[in-house]
Each structure stands twice: as C-alpha cells, then as structure tokens.
Amino acid sequence: MRKGRIARIAMAVCLMLGMILYPAGLSKVQAAEIIATVQGTVMSGTTAELLKLSTEDGKMEIKLDSDTDTSACKILLPGKNISVSVSHGSDGYLHAVKITSDTKTPTVSVDSSTTATVTGTISEKTTNEILYFNTVHGEMQIKLDTTTNMSACSVLVADKTYSVVCARGSDAYMHAISISDAAASAGSGSSASAVNTSLTPAPSGSAPSNVTIMSVTGTVGSKTKENLLYLSTKDGEMQFAIDDATDSRNGMFLIPGRTLTVSFYHGSDAYLHATSIVGVKVGTIAAKVDTSSVSEVTGTVDSKSTENMLYLDTVHGEMELKLDTLNSVSGLKVIVSGKKLNVSCVRGDDAYMHAVDITGA
C-alpha cells in the first residue's frame, strides 16, 4: 500500500514539473518563420480552413489560420493560380503565411451611388474577373475589381454563403463593391440576409418611379427562362428579370437566336428588369378567318417559332399557326421553346390555321 502511494505521489510531481517546464509556445499550433514559397493551382475540396494545392511536385495541403495574410488574394477557387508562403506548424502541417495572385486593374466606371445587396453561394466557375453567384433567383455574374472590399471575409471558397454589395458598371455588368461572410453579416444585423424581392409591381409596361429607362438590342440566349431573359449584346451577355410590369405584347417569343430590343431599369434586387420587349415582326396582310368554327389544340412550342408563326408540336404532329389574328394571351407573360400551350385556332382563307387565343397550359 505504501509503495503504491509513493508511486502516485511521484507521478503527480512529474506531471507538475512537466507543466511548469513545457514551453508555453508549444501549447498551441503556431506558424514559425517562412521556409518556402510555392506556386500551384487551387484544387476542389479547398475550404476556409484548409487549402488544397496542386504543384509541380505534387499535391499539398496547407492550413489557413486567422493570421494568414490574404489581403493580396482572397479567391481560393478551383483552377486559380496562386503563390503561397508557408511555414512549419507544431501540428505537423504546413501553414500559409501569405497568399498572393496576379490582379488586374478595372477599366470601367461603377455607379456606387446605387447599390444592391444579394446573398448566395459561389460557383466553381468563378474566375479572377467574374464571380458566378448562385442566388434564389438564379445565377448572377458579378465582376470583381481590385477595389472590391473583402476585408469582412477571410477567403472566398466554393459553395460557401456570402453577401455581396454590388453596383452597375459602365460595361453593363454588376460589380462587387464589398463581399462578406453571410453568417457574419446576419449576426451584425445587416440587411444582406436575403435577396430583396419586395419591388412593388408597376402597371403593365411601366417602371417604378425615379428610375432611368435604357434600351439595348441583342439576340436571345439559350439559357433564357420564362422569368429571366438572357440577351447576347455587343457588350456581352445581359440578364433581364421578367415580371408583372413587363410589356411583352410585341416580343413574346423568347426563342434562342431571335433579335429583340429590351427597355429596362436597374432594380433594387441587383437585377435588370425589362419594362418592354420588342421583337422583329414581318408585316403581312391579315387573312380572312372563319370564327364560326374554333378548334382547340395543345402542344409545346418549337424553337422555329417567331412573332409571325407559332410552330406547335402536338400528339398529331407539328402545326403551323399564324399569329396575325391573335386576340389574347393569358396565363403567361412570354413564350419560350418547350413551353406547353393551349391554343384556340380557326381556319383562314390562305389555307393556314390562325391562333386567336393562347393560354399557358
């Protein structure tokens, strides 16, 4: 019994001496002096805590600390080329001391007097120049400038949620004014916790007061949906929200490759909103139609459709329906390829069927 007691006392003394003599600096993982600077490409799987880097000598895993200097490079997305100064940590990992990357000087002016705040996640398609941002309304393309303030976030990584304050640039793109971690923004009471979709719909064909209306001409892009028009213009691809205020009577067919002129304004939700859409319609002499015999057909819109002719794929084959006697369209704002429609049509004296009423199915 006495021997056991002596052994326990000796062990306790050893532990106490160990705690006293153990260097305080080793009680936590800390970076030492820089031992090397490595160049490589950011890999998938990189997080805000661990950088996965593909180098000429193989794959590396480098820890990111709260004191890592990321002021010269905050975007750590797959495919990005960076340089990293590293040191040895007492945990056996390499630790990033500083991360750098080539940057470009912005060549456009940005109207920072009117800004919008959006929240979303970053797509891996993001480059040094363009932030591909997934929001509740779809994907946004936001340009990154050397003046973008990212002091409120450590680094930018794929699939993490951020809040972006942005403004329209002279190149028609939205430009990031500042970027912050969404969780931090929400915790500080920021209004950036959600995309602002509270715009009050204006009467059809009009816009909210105190906005500037502009126009642009281009061709419809293949990613166009019923509520979002992608338009390829001489200045690049633009996106327009289509809502209750949009007057689409003269440009209902948003078929890829079709030429349209869009009048629009900058919405408070960071999107451009279309006030009117005008397509190219060939003037024709209206045929005489027999309205005493109306047929009802259902089908999907074929991509050959134009403002003059609706090509409808039905269970009995493709129908060609002229639109020169169209009276009404209900249940939809625009018509896109593949959209299912119910069409009331009549026979004309030109041997064509003519659509008189269209309803979204």
C-alpha positions as CSV (number, residue, x, y, z in Angstrom):
1,M,0.0,0.0,0.0
2,R,2.8,2.4,0.9
3,K,4.7,1.7,-2.3
4,G,1.5,2.4,-4.3
5,R,1.0,5.7,-2.5
6,I,4.7,6.7,-3.1
7,A,4.3,5.9,-6.9
8,R,1.2,8.0,-7.2
9,I,2.9,11.0,-5.4
10,A,5.9,10.6,-7.7
11,M,3.7,10.6,-10.8
12,A,1.9,13.7,-9.7
13,V,5.2,15.5,-9.1
14,C,6.4,14.6,-12.6
15,L,3.2,15.9,-14.2
16,M,3.5,19.2,-12.3
17,L,7.2,19.6,-13.3
18,G,6.2,18.8,-16.9
19,M,3.6,21.5,-17.0
20,I,6.0,24.0,-15.5
21,L,8.8,23.2,-17.9
22,Y,6.7,22.7,-21.0
23,P,7.3,25.7,-23.3
24,A,4.2,27.9,-23.5
25,G,4.7,28.4,-27.2
26,L,4.1,24.7,-27.8
27,S,0.7,24.6,-26.2
28,K,-0.9,25.8,-29.4
29,V,-0.3,25.4,-33.1
30,Q,1.6,28.4,-34.4
31,A,3.4,29.4,-37.5
32,A,7.2,29.8,-37.4
33,E,9.3,31.6,-40.0
34,I,8.7,31.2,-43.7
35,I,10.5,28.2,-45.1
36,A,9.4,28.3,-48.7
37,T,7.1,29.9,-51.3
38,V,5.2,27.5,-53.5
39,Q,3.2,28.1,-56.7
40,G,0.3,26.0,-57.8
41,T,-3.4,25.7,-58.7
42,V,-6.2,25.6,-56.1
43,M,-7.9,22.2,-56.1
44,S,-11.5,21.2,-55.4
45,G,-12.1,20.5,-51.7
46,T,-10.4,23.7,-50.5
47,T,-12.2,25.2,-47.5
48,A,-11.8,28.3,-45.4
49,E,-9.5,26.3,-43.1
50,L,-7.6,24.0,-45.5
51,L,-6.0,24.9,-48.9
52,K,-5.5,22.0,-51.3
53,L,-2.9,23.0,-53.8
54,S,-1.7,21.2,-57.0
55,T,2.0,22.0,-57.6
56,E,4.7,20.7,-59.9
57,D,5.9,18.5,-57.1
58,G,2.5,17.0,-56.3
59,K,-0.5,17.8,-54.1
60,M,-0.1,19.8,-50.9
61,E,-2.5,20.5,-48.0
62,I,-1.8,23.8,-46.3
63,K,-3.7,25.1,-43.3
64,L,-5.2,28.6,-43.3
65,D,-5.1,30.4,-40.0
66,S,-6.8,33.6,-38.7
67,D,-3.5,35.4,-39.2
68,T,-2.8,34.2,-42.7
69,D,-2.3,37.3,-44.9
70,T,-4.9,37.0,-47.7
71,S,-5.0,40.7,-48.5
72,A,-3.5,40.1,-51.9
73,C,-5.6,37.1,-52.8
74,K,-8.9,36.1,-51.2
75,I,-10.3,34.0,-54.0
76,L,-9.4,30.3,-53.5
77,L,-11.5,28.6,-56.1
78,P,-10.5,25.5,-58.2
79,G,-8.2,26.3,-61.1
80,K,-6.9,29.6,-59.7
81,N,-3.1,30.0,-59.8
82,I,-1.6,31.4,-56.6
83,S,1.7,31.7,-54.7
84,V,1.8,30.7,-51.0
85,S,4.5,31.5,-48.4
86,V,4.5,28.6,-45.9
87,S,5.9,27.8,-42.5
88,H,6.0,24.7,-40.4
89,G,3.4,24.4,-37.7
90,S,3.8,22.4,-34.5
91,D,0.9,20.2,-35.6
92,G,2.9,18.8,-38.4
93,Y,1.1,20.8,-41.1
94,L,2.4,23.4,-43.4
95,H,0.7,26.8,-42.6
96,A,0.0,29.6,-45.0
97,V,1.7,32.8,-44.0
98,K,0.8,34.8,-47.1
99,I,-1.2,34.1,-50.3
100,T,-0.7,36.2,-53.5
101,S,-2.0,36.2,-57.1
102,D,-1.9,38.4,-60.1
103,T,-4.6,41.0,-60.2
104,K,-5.9,43.3,-62.9
105,T,-6.9,47.0,-62.8
106,P,-10.5,47.8,-63.5
107,T,-11.2,49.5,-66.8
108,V,-14.8,50.6,-66.3
109,S,-16.6,53.1,-64.1
110,V,-19.1,51.9,-61.4
111,D,-22.1,53.8,-60.2
112,S,-21.6,53.2,-56.5
113,S,-24.4,55.7,-55.7
114,T,-27.0,53.0,-56.3
115,T,-26.1,49.6,-54.7
116,A,-27.9,46.4,-54.1
117,T,-27.1,43.5,-51.7
118,V,-27.5,39.9,-52.6
119,T,-26.8,36.7,-50.8
120,G,-25.8,33.4,-52.3
121,T,-23.1,30.8,-52.8
122,I,-20.1,31.0,-55.1
123,S,-19.9,28.6,-58.1
124,E,-16.7,26.9,-59.0
125,K,-16.9,28.6,-62.4
126,T,-15.8,31.8,-60.7
127,T,-12.6,33.4,-62.2
128,N,-10.2,36.1,-61.3
129,E,-12.5,38.6,-63.0
130,I,-16.1,37.3,-62.7
131,L,-17.9,36.0,-59.6
132,Y,-20.5,33.4,-60.6
133,F,-23.0,33.8,-57.8
134,N,-25.9,31.3,-57.2
135,T,-28.9,33.2,-55.6
136,V,-32.5,32.2,-55.0
137,H,-33.3,33.8,-58.4
138,G,-30.7,32.0,-60.4
139,E,-27.0,32.6,-61.3
140,M,-25.6,36.1,-61.3
141,Q,-22.4,37.2,-62.9
142,I,-20.7,39.9,-60.8
143,K,-17.3,41.4,-61.8
144,L,-14.5,41.5,-59.2
145,D,-12.3,44.6,-59.2
146,T,-9.1,45.4,-57.4
147,T,-11.1,47.9,-55.4
148,T,-13.6,45.2,-54.1
149,N,-13.6,45.3,-50.3
150,M,-13.2,41.8,-49.0
151,S,-12.0,42.7,-45.5
152,A,-15.1,41.3,-43.9
153,C,-14.3,37.7,-45.1
154,S,-11.2,35.6,-44.8
155,V,-11.2,33.9,-48.2
156,L,-13.7,33.1,-50.9
157,V,-14.3,29.4,-51.5
158,A,-16.8,27.4,-53.5
159,D,-20.3,26.6,-52.0
160,K,-19.9,28.9,-49.0
161,T,-22.6,31.6,-48.5
162,Y,-21.6,35.2,-48.8
163,S,-23.3,38.6,-49.0
164,V,-22.3,40.9,-51.9
165,V,-22.9,44.6,-52.2
166,C,-22.8,45.4,-55.9
167,A,-23.5,48.2,-58.3
168,R,-23.9,48.6,-62.1
169,G,-20.8,49.3,-64.1
170,S,-20.5,51.1,-67.5
171,D,-19.9,47.7,-69.1
172,A,-23.5,46.6,-68.1
173,Y,-22.1,44.2,-65.5
174,M,-22.8,44.3,-61.8
175,H,-19.5,44.9,-59.9
176,A,-18.8,43.8,-56.4
177,I,-18.3,46.8,-54.1
178,S,-17.8,44.6,-51.0
179,I,-18.1,40.9,-50.0
180,S,-18.7,39.5,-46.5
181,D,-19.4,36.2,-44.9
182,A,-23.2,35.8,-44.8
183,A,-23.2,34.5,-41.3
184,A,-21.2,37.4,-40.0
185,S,-23.5,39.9,-41.9
186,A,-26.6,38.3,-40.4
187,G,-25.1,38.4,-37.0
188,S,-24.4,42.1,-37.3
189,G,-27.9,42.9,-38.2
190,S,-27.1,43.6,-41.8
191,S,-29.9,43.7,-44.4
192,A,-27.9,41.4,-46.6
193,S,-29.5,38.2,-45.3
194,A,-31.7,37.7,-48.3
195,V,-32.2,39.0,-51.8
196,N,-34.6,41.9,-51.9
197,T,-37.6,40.8,-53.9
198,S,-40.1,43.3,-52.5
199,L,-40.4,45.5,-55.6
200,T,-44.0,46.6,-56.0
201,P,-45.1,45.7,-59.5
202,A,-45.8,48.7,-61.6
203,P,-48.7,48.8,-64.1
204,S,-48.0,46.7,-67.2
205,G,-45.3,48.3,-69.4
206,S,-44.2,50.9,-66.8
207,A,-41.5,51.0,-64.2
208,P,-41.3,52.2,-60.6
209,S,-40.8,55.9,-60.2
210,N,-37.4,57.6,-60.0
211,V,-35.7,55.0,-62.3
212,T,-33.8,55.5,-65.5
213,I,-35.1,53.6,-68.5
214,M,-32.5,52.4,-71.1
215,S,-32.7,50.2,-74.2
216,V,-30.5,47.5,-75.7
217,T,-30.7,45.2,-78.8
218,G,-29.4,41.7,-78.9
219,T,-30.2,38.0,-79.5
220,V,-31.9,35.7,-77.1
221,G,-29.6,33.3,-75.3
222,S,-30.1,29.5,-74.8
223,K,-30.4,29.8,-71.0
224,T,-33.5,32.0,-71.2
225,K,-36.4,31.1,-69.0
226,E,-39.9,32.5,-68.5
227,N,-38.8,34.8,-65.8
228,L,-35.3,35.6,-66.9
229,L,-34.1,36.7,-70.3
230,Y,-30.5,36.2,-71.3
231,L,-29.6,38.6,-74.1
232,S,-26.4,38.5,-76.1
233,T,-25.4,42.1,-76.9
234,K,-22.3,43.8,-78.3
235,D,-21.1,44.4,-74.7
236,G,-21.6,40.8,-73.6
237,E,-24.5,38.7,-72.2
238,M,-27.1,40.6,-70.1
239,Q,-29.8,39.2,-67.9
240,F,-33.3,40.7,-67.5
241,A,-35.9,39.8,-65.0
242,I,-39.4,39.5,-66.5
243,D,-42.2,40.4,-64.1
244,D,-45.7,41.7,-64.0
245,A,-44.5,45.2,-65.1
246,T,-43.0,43.9,-68.3
247,D,-44.9,44.8,-71.6
248,S,-44.2,41.8,-73.8
249,R,-47.1,42.2,-76.2
250,N,-44.7,42.9,-79.1
251,G,-42.0,40.5,-78.1
252,M,-43.5,37.4,-76.6
253,F,-41.3,34.8,-78.3
254,L,-38.0,34.4,-76.4
255,I,-36.5,31.9,-78.8
256,P,-32.7,31.4,-78.9
257,G,-31.2,33.4,-81.7
258,R,-34.2,35.8,-82.1
259,T,-33.4,39.5,-82.2
260,L,-35.1,41.6,-79.5
261,T,-34.9,45.2,-78.2
262,V,-35.4,45.4,-74.5
263,S,-36.1,48.6,-72.4
264,F,-35.0,48.1,-68.8
265,Y,-34.2,49.7,-65.5
266,H,-31.9,48.8,-62.6
267,G,-34.0,47.0,-59.8
268,S,-33.2,47.2,-56.1
269,D,-32.6,43.5,-56.2
270,A,-29.5,43.9,-58.3
271,Y,-31.2,42.6,-61.5
272,L,-32.1,44.5,-64.6
273,H,-35.8,44.5,-65.1
274,A,-37.4,44.5,-68.5
275,T,-40.1,47.2,-68.9
276,S,-40.8,46.2,-72.6
277,I,-39.7,43.6,-75.1
278,V,-40.0,44.2,-78.8
279,G,-39.3,41.5,-81.4
280,V,-39.0,41.6,-85.2
281,K,-42.3,41.0,-86.8
282,V,-42.8,41.0,-90.6
283,G,-45.8,43.0,-91.7
284,T,-48.4,40.8,-93.5
285,I,-51.9,41.2,-94.8
286,A,-54.3,39.6,-92.4
287,A,-56.2,36.7,-93.8
288,K,-60.0,36.2,-93.6
289,V,-60.8,33.7,-90.9
290,D,-63.8,31.6,-90.2
291,T,-64.5,32.3,-86.5
292,S,-67.7,30.2,-86.5
293,S,-65.5,27.0,-86.2
294,V,-62.9,27.2,-83.5
295,S,-60.5,24.3,-82.8
296,E,-58.7,23.7,-79.5
297,V,-55.2,22.2,-79.7
298,T,-52.5,21.6,-77.0
299,G,-48.8,21.2,-77.7
300,T,-45.3,22.5,-76.9
301,V,-43.5,25.4,-78.6
302,D,-41.0,24.5,-81.2
303,S,-37.8,26.6,-81.5
304,K,-38.6,27.6,-85.1
305,S,-41.4,29.9,-83.7
306,T,-41.3,33.6,-84.5
307,E,-43.5,36.6,-83.8
308,N,-45.4,35.7,-87.0
309,M,-45.7,32.0,-86.8
310,L,-46.2,29.6,-83.9
311,Y,-44.8,26.1,-84.5
312,L,-46.6,23.8,-82.1
313,D,-45.6,20.2,-81.6
314,T,-48.8,18.2,-80.8
315,V,-49.6,14.5,-80.5
316,H,-50.7,14.5,-84.1
317,G,-47.5,16.2,-85.4
318,E,-46.3,19.8,-85.9
319,M,-48.8,22.5,-86.5
320,E,-48.1,25.9,-88.1
321,L,-50.3,28.6,-86.6
322,K,-50.2,32.2,-87.9
323,L,-50.4,34.9,-85.3
324,D,-51.8,37.8,-87.4
325,T,-55.3,37.4,-85.8
326,L,-54.2,36.7,-82.3
327,N,-56.7,38.3,-79.8
328,S,-55.5,37.4,-76.4
329,V,-52.7,35.6,-74.4
330,S,-53.4,34.6,-70.8
331,G,-51.6,32.7,-68.1
332,L,-48.1,33.6,-69.3
333,K,-46.0,36.7,-69.9
334,V,-43.6,35.3,-72.6
335,I,-43.3,32.2,-74.7
336,V,-40.2,30.1,-74.6
337,S,-39.1,27.0,-76.5
338,G,-40.7,23.8,-75.0
339,K,-43.5,25.7,-73.3
340,K,-46.8,23.9,-73.2
341,L,-49.7,25.9,-74.6
342,N,-53.5,25.6,-75.2
343,V,-54.4,27.3,-78.4
344,S,-57.8,28.3,-79.9
345,C,-57.4,28.5,-83.6
346,V,-59.5,29.0,-86.8
347,R,-59.1,28.3,-90.5
348,G,-58.1,31.2,-92.8
349,D,-58.7,31.7,-96.5
350,D,-54.9,31.3,-97.0
351,A,-55.2,27.6,-96.0
352,Y,-53.4,28.2,-92.7
353,M,-54.7,27.8,-89.2
354,H,-54.6,31.0,-87.3
355,A,-54.2,31.3,-83.5
356,V,-56.9,33.5,-81.9
357,D,-56.3,32.8,-78.2
358,I,-53.3,31.3,-76.4
359,T,-53.3,30.1,-72.8
360,G,-50.4,28.7,-70.8
361,A,-51.1,25.0,-70.1
